Amino acid sequence: MIFSAQIKVMPLKDLLDPQGKAVLGGLHNLGLSSAIDVRVGKHIELQIEATSKEEALQIASEASQKLLANQVMEFFEISIV
């Protein structure tokens, strides 16, 4: 069976997000001053062939830990569809 894993990778809350700060500055320059914070991350869609939803989640988690997210600076969340 084929499952779709939606993986959200974001910078850790305690770390500076230079990309987010740049986007926030751009929004303010455009007159959108009501935006008070921006965090920029990645959205990854992974198609997984597995026998169960639990196995697909385990595969997506392993891929995230080993390749998709730098766990020193980022965290990830996975949802399986």
Secondary structure as the mmCIF struct_conf table of DSSP 4:
data_model
#
loop_
_struct_conf.conf_type_id
_struct_conf.id
_struct_conf.beg_label_comp_id
_struct_conf.beg_label_asym_id
_struct_conf.beg_label_seq_id
_struct_conf.end_label_comp_id
_struct_conf.end_label_asym_id
_struct_conf.end_label_seq_id
STRN STRN1 ILE A 2 PRO A 11
TURN_TY1_P TURN_TY1_P1 LYS A 13 ASP A 14
BEND BEND1 LEU A 15 LEU A 15
HELX_RH_AL_P HELX_RH_AL_P1 PRO A 18 ASN A 29
TURN_TY1_P TURN_TY1_P2 LEU A 30 GLY A 31
TURN_TY1_P TURN_TY1_P3 SER A 33 SER A 34
STRN STRN2 LYS A 42 GLU A 49
BEND BEND2 THR A 51 SER A 52
HELX_RH_AL_P HELX_RH_AL_P2 LYS A 53 ALA A 63
HELX_RH_PI_P HELX_RH_PI_P1 SER A 64 LEU A 68
TURN_TY1_P TURN_TY1_P4 GLN A 71 MET A 73
STRN STRN3 GLU A 74 ILE A 80
#
